[in-house]
Structures are given as structure tokens and as C-alpha cells.
């Protein structure tokens, strides 16, 4: 494994960090006038009339039109029983919440050419929560150990891109440090954990060899499973890398549910989208925007490419980016335990002489609920 070391002697651009970019029966009720009553003694007729007088209102109310046709309710066929839900995709789980007053915000800075900018100091940053300035109490730019996960698309459409995608996974993990831990989730019709947390790139590489592309794309379910796996992560810094070539077309979870989930999870998400320039389906057309919405809110990014040969290079650069982030920590001036979403804004106060720089950071967090 390689450890990426960056010498920080003031703000500078990290070399080689640019990116490509469903009737029933009828019952007819006849009018009462069509029946002929038998002769009845007068006393009985009087009694009959008295009883009928009391009953008439109810009869009129129920049969305002005696020729009404009454249809029995349709008997619906019994719905087929749904397949049992994979325990890993159980929706009834406690949401992720920040359980400490110290809020940590990983930040990535790039220049106009999308190259990483390192070497900045604490004084070059300002943090706001719900538009209120916060005091930065923690600042770090060191390469801390990370818990990493890869969400890997093996659907049928990946066919000729699969080998290059496997190589990209290996190159991504090669940027890891010895202390890092990582796991891998593969998906087509459904997601599954291919490799649990490990420190061995060779372990994952060996399991990848036998994977084949087939089936549809349950991307949302795979992201859910990846986030769920992070509950068992060893390190505070956590990140996911999604490698996919299209939008979702086979998940139990909706896009809205996953967007809410990633906002609650303290996990940074990156994605590499291998999208065709001429999408054949609506899912493929919406794929890039969907992935971007999932990643951006976490402080990560989505990189779209149309050449599988670029996969390894982009995956490597994402790995390097994860190792060259600034981490800002603050305690909210008005700590809240309301279970609500609190917006975060990171502003850059760069030294003179630097070109316009871009800031990538998560956009908020959910406070704990009492």
C-alpha cells in the first residue's frame, strides 16, 4: 500500500490532482306494487296499516328508487406475497445523528483547474452554522486513518466496462495507508457485501476476480447498505466511493429516502459515473444529477467520464483527495438537541496571490434529539 505524503510549506497546488471530468353479480329489486296481497279480515287490515305506517319512512329512505340496481362489491384477488426483505435493507432503523457537540467538517479546496490546494492554515477558514459565525476549535490537515467503502455496480450494462472498473477499485485502495480499513458492496438486482472490513487490498482483489455483470441496477439499495455498514466503522473519518454506469431501476428505496439518509449519515460520498453521451433510458439520463445530489450534500463529489480507461486515474485521485483534506471542528455557539437539520457554510479567506478557489464541504448535519 502507498501512503500519500504531502509537504505543506504554505499554500500550494498538489501536482497531478486535476480531474477529467384489476365485477360482480347484479340483484334487481322489483317495486312493491307488482305484488298482489291476499284478502285479509278488516281487523288485520287495520293492524297491517298501522304497522305499515310506522315502517314506511324507513322503506322510502332505503329504496328511494325501487328500480335501483345493487352491485355486490368486487372481490379483489389476493395480492401476491412480497419477497422477504433482506435484513440489511430494513427501513426500521434508528437514523444517524451527530452525538456530540463537536461538529467536524472535512473540507477540500481546489483551484480553477480542479487541482488540490494544500498548505492553508486555520486563519484561512471561517465556519457558519445557520448563518452564525462559529469558533474553529479544531484544525487539522494531517492524513488521519479512514474507514472506506466501495459501492460497485455489476449490473448487465457494465459488461465491457467491468474489467476497467475492477482495476479502478484496486488503484483506489492502493492509496490507503496501513491503518485504513475498507469494505466492498457489489450490486445488480440487489446489493451484497462482497468483502467485509479488511486491511488487505489483495483480499478484495481476489474476490473481485469472480464477479460477473448481470441483472438490473439497485443503486439506492446499495448506497443504503454501504451507509449501514459504516455503523461498524473503526474510525471517525468515513467515506464511500460509488462506481456505476447508470441510474437506479430496481431498488426498494426511493431516491428521496436515500437523500435523507445520506444527510443523516456522517459519511463523505464520492462517485464515478460512467455515463453514455446518448442515454437510452430516463434512468440513465437522470443518473448524473441524481448521483451529484447524493454526493454533494456530504462534501464529496461526482466525476462523470465516458472513457473507461480513465477510471483508474480518477479513482486514484479521489483517494489522494481524501488524504489531503482539512478538517475543521467547532462547538455550536447555540447547541441544539432538536433533531433538526442545521446548515453549515465554510468560507475561505485565502492568502493574496492565489487564483479563485473552490470549497467542497458538507452542507449541514442533524443535531441529536433529546
C-alpha positions as CSV (number, residue, x, y, z in Angstrom):
1,X,0.0,0.0,0.0
2,X,1.1,3.5,-0.7
3,X,0.9,6.4,1.7
4,X,0.4,9.8,0.1
5,X,2.6,12.3,1.8
6,X,2.3,16.0,1.1
7,X,4.8,18.5,2.2
8,X,2.9,21.6,3.4
9,X,5.1,24.7,3.4
10,X,2.4,27.2,2.7
11,X,-0.5,27.2,0.2
12,X,0.3,25.3,-2.9
13,X,-1.2,23.2,-5.6
14,X,-0.9,19.4,-5.3
15,X,0.7,18.2,-8.6
16,X,-1.3,15.8,-10.8
17,X,-4.6,16.4,-9.0
18,X,-6.6,17.5,-11.9
19,X,-9.8,15.5,-12.9
20,X,-11.5,14.6,-16.3
21,X,-14.5,15.2,-15.6
22,X,-57.6,-5.2,-11.7
23,X,-67.5,-7.2,-11.5
24,X,-69.7,-8.8,-9.6
25,X,-73.4,-10.1,-9.9
26,X,-76.5,-7.8,-10.2
27,X,-79.5,-8.1,-7.8
28,X,-82.6,-6.2,-9.1
29,X,-85.3,-5.3,-6.6
30,X,-88.8,-5.0,-8.0
31,X,-91.4,-2.3,-6.9
32,X,-93.8,-3.4,-4.1
33,X,-96.8,-2.6,-6.4
34,X,-96.1,-5.6,-8.5
35,X,-97.2,-8.0,-5.7
36,X,-100.9,-8.9,-5.2
37,X,-102.0,-9.1,-1.5
38,X,-104.4,-11.9,-0.3
39,X,-107.8,-11.0,1.3
40,X,-107.4,-10.3,5.0
41,X,-110.1,-9.6,7.6
42,X,-110.7,-5.9,8.4
43,X,-109.1,-6.1,11.8
44,X,-106.0,-7.5,10.4
45,X,-106.0,-4.8,7.7
46,X,-106.2,-2.1,10.2
47,X,-103.4,-3.6,12.2
48,X,-101.4,-4.0,9.0
49,X,-102.0,-0.4,8.1
50,X,-100.8,0.8,11.5
51,X,-97.6,-1.2,11.2
52,X,-97.0,-0.2,7.6
53,X,-97.4,3.5,8.6
54,X,-94.5,3.2,11.0
55,X,-92.4,1.2,8.6
56,X,-93.0,3.4,5.5
57,X,-90.4,6.1,6.2
58,X,-87.6,3.6,6.6
59,X,-88.7,1.8,3.4
60,X,-88.7,5.1,1.5
61,X,-85.3,6.1,2.8
62,X,-83.7,2.8,1.8
63,X,-85.5,2.5,-1.6
64,X,-86.0,6.0,-2.9
65,X,-85.8,4.5,-6.4
66,X,-87.2,0.9,-6.2
67,X,-85.6,0.2,-9.6
68,X,-82.1,0.8,-8.3
69,X,-79.6,-1.8,-9.3
70,X,-77.4,-3.0,-6.4
71,X,-74.0,-4.4,-7.3
72,X,-72.0,-6.5,-4.9
73,X,-68.6,-5.2,-4.1
74,X,-65.8,-6.5,-6.3
75,X,-63.8,-9.3,-4.7
76,X,-60.2,-8.3,-5.2
77,X,-57.8,-11.2,-5.9
78,X,-55.3,-11.9,-3.2
79,X,-52.1,-9.9,-3.8
80,X,-49.0,-12.0,-4.2
81,X,-46.8,-12.1,-1.2
82,X,-43.8,-9.9,-1.4
83,X,-40.4,-11.5,-1.2
84,X,-39.0,-11.2,2.3
85,X,-36.9,-8.1,2.9
86,X,-33.2,-8.5,3.2
87,X,-32.5,-7.7,6.9
88,X,-29.7,-5.5,5.6
89,X,-32.3,-3.3,3.9
90,X,-34.6,-3.0,6.9
91,X,-36.1,0.5,6.9
92,X,-36.9,0.5,10.6
93,X,-33.5,1.5,11.9
94,X,-32.6,4.4,14.0
95,X,-31.4,7.4,12.0
96,X,-27.8,8.6,12.2
97,X,-27.3,11.7,14.3
98,X,-24.4,13.7,15.5
99,X,-24.0,12.5,19.1
100,X,-21.5,15.1,20.2
101,X,-21.4,18.9,20.5
102,X,-18.2,18.9,18.5
103,X,-19.0,19.2,14.8
104,X,-16.3,18.0,12.4
105,X,-16.3,19.3,8.8
106,X,-13.9,17.8,6.2
107,X,-13.0,20.4,3.6
108,X,-11.4,20.1,0.1
109,X,-10.0,23.1,-1.7
110,X,-9.3,23.1,-5.4
111,X,-8.1,25.7,-7.9
112,X,-9.7,26.6,-11.3
113,X,-8.0,23.6,-12.9
114,X,-9.5,21.3,-10.3
115,X,-6.2,20.7,-8.6
116,X,-5.9,20.3,-4.9
117,X,-4.7,23.2,-2.8
118,X,-2.9,22.3,0.4
119,X,-0.9,24.2,2.9
120,X,-3.6,26.6,4.2
121,X,-3.9,27.5,7.8
122,X,-6.8,27.7,10.3
123,X,-6.9,31.5,9.8
124,X,-7.8,30.9,6.2
125,X,-11.2,29.5,7.1
126,X,-14.5,30.7,8.5
127,X,-17.4,28.4,9.5
128,X,-21.0,29.4,9.9
129,X,-23.9,27.4,11.3
130,X,-27.4,28.7,10.4
131,X,-25.6,31.9,9.3
132,X,-24.0,32.4,12.7
133,X,-20.2,32.5,12.8
134,X,-18.6,29.7,14.8
135,X,-15.2,29.5,16.5
136,X,-13.0,26.9,15.0
137,X,-11.6,24.9,17.9
138,X,-10.1,22.0,15.9
139,X,-8.0,22.3,12.8
140,X,-6.1,19.5,11.0
141,X,-4.7,18.8,7.6
142,X,-3.0,15.5,8.5
143,X,-3.6,12.2,6.8
144,X,-5.8,10.5,9.5
145,X,-6.9,6.8,9.2
146,X,-10.1,6.3,7.2
147,X,-12.9,3.7,7.0
148,X,-13.5,3.3,3.3
149,X,-16.2,1.5,1.4
150,X,-16.7,0.9,-2.3
151,X,-20.2,0.6,-3.8
152,X,-19.6,-1.3,-7.1
153,X,-22.0,-1.7,-10.0
154,X,-22.2,-5.2,-11.5
155,X,-25.4,-4.8,-13.5
156,X,-25.7,-6.1,-17.0
157,X,-24.9,-2.8,-18.6
158,X,-21.4,-2.8,-17.0
159,X,-20.3,-5.6,-19.4
160,X,-17.3,-4.2,-21.3
161,X,-16.6,-1.7,-18.5
162,X,-16.3,-4.2,-15.8
163,X,-12.6,-5.1,-16.1
164,X,-11.5,-1.4,-16.0
165,X,-13.8,-0.8,-13.1
166,X,-12.2,-3.6,-11.1
167,X,-8.8,-2.1,-11.8
168,X,-10.0,1.2,-10.6
169,X,-11.1,-0.3,-7.3
170,X,-7.7,-1.8,-6.7
171,X,-6.0,1.5,-7.6
172,X,-8.3,3.4,-5.2
173,X,-7.4,1.1,-2.3
174,X,-3.7,1.3,-3.1
175,X,-3.8,5.0,-1.9
176,X,-4.8,3.7,1.5
177,X,-2.5,3.9,4.5
178,X,-1.7,0.7,6.5
179,X,-4.1,1.8,9.3
180,X,-7.0,2.3,7.0
181,X,-9.9,-0.3,6.8
182,X,-12.1,-0.9,3.8
183,X,-15.0,-3.0,2.6
184,X,-16.9,-3.5,-0.6
185,X,-20.6,-3.8,-1.6
186,X,-21.5,-5.1,-5.1
187,X,-24.9,-4.7,-6.6
188,X,-27.1,-5.6,-9.6
189,X,-30.7,-6.7,-8.8
190,X,-29.8,-6.4,-5.2
191,X,-26.7,-5.4,-3.1
192,X,-24.5,-7.7,-1.1
193,X,-21.3,-7.4,0.9
194,X,-18.5,-8.8,-1.2
195,X,-15.8,-8.1,1.4
196,X,-16.3,-7.0,5.0
197,X,-13.9,-4.6,6.7
198,X,-10.3,-5.6,5.9
199,X,-6.9,-4.1,5.7
200,X,-5.9,-6.3,2.7
201,X,-6.3,-5.0,-0.9
202,X,-5.4,-8.5,-2.1
203,X,-8.4,-9.9,-0.2
204,X,-10.8,-7.7,-2.1
205,X,-8.9,-8.1,-5.4
206,X,-9.2,-11.9,-5.1
207,X,-13.0,-11.7,-4.6
208,X,-13.4,-9.3,-7.5
209,X,-12.0,-11.8,-10.0
210,X,-15.1,-14.0,-10.0
211,X,-17.6,-11.2,-10.3
212,X,-19.7,-11.0,-13.5
213,X,-22.1,-8.3,-14.8
214,X,-25.8,-9.3,-14.9
215,X,-29.2,-8.1,-13.9
216,X,-30.6,-4.6,-13.3
217,X,-29.4,-1.7,-11.1
218,X,-30.4,-1.5,-7.4
219,X,-28.2,1.5,-6.7
220,X,-30.2,3.2,-4.0
221,X,-30.4,-0.1,-2.0
222,X,-26.6,-0.5,-2.4
223,X,-26.0,3.0,-1.0
224,X,-28.2,2.2,1.9
225,X,-26.3,-1.0,2.7
226,X,-23.0,0.9,2.4
227,X,-24.2,3.5,4.9
228,X,-25.4,0.8,7.2
229,X,-22.0,-0.9,7.1
230,X,-20.4,2.3,8.4
231,X,-22.2,1.8,11.7
232,X,-19.4,-0.7,12.4
233,X,-16.5,1.5,11.2
234,X,-13.5,1.9,13.4
235,X,-12.6,5.5,12.5
236,X,-14.3,8.8,12.8
237,X,-13.5,9.7,9.3
238,X,-15.6,7.6,6.9
239,X,-16.0,7.7,3.1
240,X,-17.8,5.8,0.3
241,X,-16.9,5.6,-3.4
242,X,-19.7,4.7,-5.8
243,X,-18.7,3.3,-9.2
244,X,-21.7,3.0,-11.6
245,X,-22.8,3.5,-15.2
246,X,-26.4,4.4,-14.9
247,X,-29.4,5.4,-12.8
248,X,-31.4,3.2,-10.5
249,X,-34.1,0.9,-11.9
250,X,-34.6,-1.9,-9.3
251,X,-34.4,-0.6,-5.7
252,X,-36.8,-0.8,-2.8
253,X,-35.6,2.5,-1.5
254,X,-36.6,5.7,-3.3
255,X,-34.2,8.5,-4.3
256,X,-35.8,10.8,-1.7
257,X,-35.2,8.3,1.1
258,X,-31.6,7.9,0.2
259,X,-31.0,11.6,0.0
260,X,-32.4,12.0,3.5
261,X,-30.3,9.1,4.7
262,X,-27.0,10.5,3.5
263,X,-27.8,13.8,5.1
264,X,-28.2,12.0,8.4
265,X,-25.0,9.9,8.0
266,X,-21.7,11.4,8.8
267,X,-20.1,9.8,5.7
268,X,-18.4,11.5,2.8
269,X,-19.5,10.1,-0.5
270,X,-17.8,10.3,-3.9
271,X,-18.9,8.8,-7.2
272,X,-17.5,8.0,-10.6
273,X,-20.3,7.9,-13.2
274,X,-19.5,6.1,-16.5
275,X,-22.4,7.7,-18.4
276,X,-23.1,7.3,-22.1
277,X,-23.2,10.6,-24.0
278,X,-26.6,9.5,-25.5
279,X,-28.6,7.9,-22.6
280,X,-31.1,5.2,-23.8
281,X,-33.4,5.4,-20.8
282,X,-34.8,8.0,-18.4
283,X,-32.9,6.4,-15.6
284,X,-29.6,6.8,-17.4
285,X,-30.5,10.4,-18.3
286,X,-31.1,11.3,-14.7
287,X,-28.2,9.3,-13.4
288,X,-25.6,12.1,-13.2
289,X,-27.8,14.6,-11.5
290,X,-29.0,12.0,-9.0
291,X,-25.5,11.0,-8.1
292,X,-24.4,14.6,-7.7
293,X,-27.3,15.4,-5.3
294,X,-26.3,12.4,-3.2
295,X,-22.6,13.2,-3.0
296,X,-22.6,17.0,-2.9
297,X,-24.5,17.3,0.4
298,X,-21.9,15.2,2.1
299,X,-18.9,17.3,0.9
300,X,-17.9,14.7,-1.7
301,X,-18.2,15.0,-5.5
302,X,-19.4,13.1,-8.6
303,X,-17.0,12.7,-11.5
304,X,-18.5,11.8,-14.8
305,X,-16.4,10.1,-17.5
306,X,-17.2,8.4,-20.8
307,X,-14.0,6.6,-21.3
308,X,-13.4,3.5,-19.0
309,X,-9.7,3.9,-19.5
310,X,-9.9,7.0,-17.2
311,X,-11.3,5.0,-14.3
312,X,-8.2,4.1,-12.5
313,X,-6.7,7.6,-12.8
314,X,-9.8,9.2,-11.3
315,X,-10.2,6.6,-8.6
316,X,-6.5,7.2,-7.6
317,X,-7.0,11.0,-7.5
318,X,-10.1,10.6,-5.3
319,X,-8.1,8.5,-2.9
320,X,-5.4,11.2,-2.8
321,X,-8.1,13.9,-2.2
322,X,-9.4,12.1,0.8
323,X,-5.9,12.1,2.3
324,X,-5.4,15.9,1.7
325,X,-8.4,17.4,3.3
326,X,-8.6,20.0,6.0
327,X,-10.8,19.1,9.0
328,X,-12.5,21.9,10.9
329,X,-14.1,21.3,14.2
330,X,-16.4,23.7,16.2
331,X,-18.8,23.6,19.0
332,X,-22.1,25.4,18.1
333,X,-22.5,28.7,19.9
334,X,-26.1,27.7,20.5
335,X,-26.1,23.9,21.0
336,X,-29.4,22.4,19.9
337,X,-30.8,19.0,20.7
338,X,-33.8,19.3,18.5
339,X,-33.2,16.6,15.9
340,X,-33.3,19.2,13.2
341,X,-31.1,19.9,10.2
342,X,-28.6,22.7,10.8
343,X,-26.9,24.3,7.7
344,X,-23.1,24.6,7.5
345,X,-21.3,27.1,5.4
346,X,-17.5,27.1,5.1
347,X,-15.9,30.3,3.6
348,X,-12.3,30.6,2.5
349,X,-10.1,33.6,3.4
350,X,-7.2,32.8,1.1
351,X,-3.8,34.5,1.1
352,X,-3.1,37.1,-1.5
353,X,-1.9,36.0,-4.9
354,X,-3.9,32.8,-5.2
355,X,-6.4,32.3,-8.0
356,X,-10.2,31.9,-7.3
357,X,-10.5,28.7,-5.2
358,X,-13.5,26.4,-4.7
359,X,-14.6,24.9,-1.4
360,X,-16.2,21.5,-1.0
361,X,-17.7,20.7,2.4
362,X,-20.8,19.0,3.8
363,X,-23.8,21.4,3.8
364,X,-25.1,20.5,7.3
365,X,-25.9,17.9,9.9
366,X,-28.8,16.6,12.1
367,X,-28.5,17.6,15.7
368,X,-29.2,14.9,18.3
369,X,-32.8,14.7,19.6
370,X,-33.3,14.7,23.4
